[in-house]
Amino acid sequence: MTSRILVVDDTPRNVKLLADLLTVKGYTVEVASSGQEALDRIENNHPDLVLLDVVMPGMSGYEVCRRIRANPATQMLPVVMVTALDPSEERVKGIEAGADDFLAKPINQPELLARVRSLLRIKSLHDQLDEANRTLEERVRRQVDQLENLGRLKRFFSPQLAELILNGGADDPLNSHRREITVVFIDLRGFTAFAETAEPEEVMNVLRDYHARMGEIILAHEGTLERFTGDGMMVFFNDPVPVPDAPQRAVRMALDMRVQLVELSQRWRERGFDLDFGAGIAQGYATIGAIGFEGRLDYGAIGTVTNLAARLCGDAAPGQILISRRVLTSVQDLVESEDTGERELKGFLKPVSTFNVTGLRG
């Protein structure tokens, strides 16, 4: 791209001499005959370098240079002062005004061209550095935004899944949508009685151990954690990224949780806390997306399937994993189960067939 040079001088002969010389060398030249005109052209046309006469009527070259330096948009614009006055005295004034270089009249043409090339090269390097800084700032801003979004998504999803969403491997999950999911509810049997009699610090310690252990298992199976409610948790599969084996993942996760709860329950009993595990699993369609208000959003699923999983969990005996017939149909080749009959569950008009998962086949 051709460099643009602004020649500022109130003497037409001087202007023509400089303009002709620079044009022959391939530069685009603009001219101004006063300080104010020069400032207007700088603001509107953005030249790459200014050749500025010192002595002009109205506003001197020094004042023009000071105004150029005072403007953040032009403070790095190269300025070469040109004068027929005593160079030794004028050089000091020019440097104080902010000039980058000085030329004495009559102009030495090779010297002029050499100084112009040198200052334009410096400006080009500065512009490249400026652009690099802007690019870096934008990249950092995007990365900060991405980290903030990742932190927000990790509240709901596994780290791998959160990364997939941010990288475009999944649609924005916070937009409301409908999908078939497998829902798992778990809670601690005996927790209400324990919380009524134990000290608050003891309750918090139990919940901390319980949440940490269950959280590891949820992440390992890449489940979506809908919420913690004290001792209760709701996790679902097949959203935001569809998976072909949502019921199988749900059952495997619940079985892993039961194994871990056996160990935790033994530790709690040694401290006098009688707590056990129960779970319910159901499969069906739900509406899923962000629930809440600006500044406090949760990722939620709404539908009969969530109610069914919650009721199954509430009806499960200590150590049981109750599943619906629909879930059993999907996992019957994977698990051993026992028919626990039809149950009257709150919120459901008809009795619901239930099955207890006793373990994996083989």
Secondary structure, 3 states (H helix, E strand, C coil): CCCEEEEECCCHHHHHHHHHHHHHCCCEEEEECCHHHHHHHHHHHCCCEEEEECCCCCCCHHHHHHHHHHCCCCCCCCEEEEECCCHHHHHHHHHHHCCCEEEECCCCHHHHHHHHHHHHHHHHHHHHHHHHHHHHHHHHHHHHHHHHHHHHHCCCCCHHHHHHHHCCCCCCCCCCEEEEEEEEEEEEECHHHHHHHCCHHHHHHHHHHHHHHHHHHHHHCCCEEEEEECCEEEEEECCCCCCCCHHHHHHHHHHHHHHHHHHHHHHHHHCCCCCEEEEEEEEEEEEEEEEEECCEEEEEEECHHHHHHHHHHHHCCCCCEEEEHHHHHHHCCCEEEEEEEEECCCCCCCCEEEEEEEEECC
